[in-house]
Amino acid sequence: MPRTDVVIVGGGAAGLSAAGALKRRGLDPVVLEQDERVGARWAARYERLHLHTVRRFSGLAHYGIPADYPRYVHKDLFARYLQQYADRFALDVRLGEPVRRVHPDDGRWRIETQVEDWEASAVVIATGRYNRKRMPRWPGMNEFRGRIVHSGDYRSGREFAGMRALVVGVGNSGAEIATDLVEQAAASVAISIRTPPPIMPRDLFGLVPVQLLGLLFTPVPAPRTLDRAGAALRRLG
């Protein structure tokens, strides 16, 4: 059974960043990734997807996203960056090796995969929060004659050209998918949401990323004042 200092379960952004930080500490972590390439989950997402945070604050530990990337990085470029990151630190990423079980074994950890078992002093779980799609079950869904698509299965608005579309939810994915549907010539696009969202343009006045404003205001110990300032900025935006 192969032995190592640390096994990291998951080779996405969190797993690679943890591995890069540990490598700089003189450890030699092994990253176990179920997909067949680094960044595969990003590459498989819908075509229009971009990071909604600016490049400068979206990189991983000790090696940021290169300066020649755009301010808002496309998902394919982010997948490429993850591979660059793994190459930069010469990370030991074992692809196509999904983990089935992790359990203590005589004072250490045993990590069972579909390929082989590993033994390690420590295990970092970096499997993410979004592996399982959650589809609500509303009355009438079985009788509905149109398409019902989870955002995890959505690829492009081209498939819905000329159709009426309803997007349920207006988080980052919902807002971008709704925009994509409009740009790809859907007949109409509506959004259903429980409460009015605090909508802001990504770049205030087309110049200042709102993420930077959030970072600047974070240390201010006056939440009510910040709420009022945020409301004023939203109206201006």
Secondary structure, 3 states (H helix, E strand, C coil): CCEEEEEEECCCHHHHHHHHHHHHCCCCCEEECCCCCCCHHHHCCCCCCECCCCHHHCCECCECCCCCCCCCCEHHHHHHHHHHHHHHCCCEEECCCCEEEEEEECCEEEEEECCCEEEEEEEEECCCCCCCCCCCCCCCCCCCCCCCCCCCCCCCHHHHCCCEEEEECCCHHHHHHHHHHHHCCCCEEEEECCCCCCCCCCEECCCEEHHHHHHHHCCCCCHHHHHHHHHHHHHHC
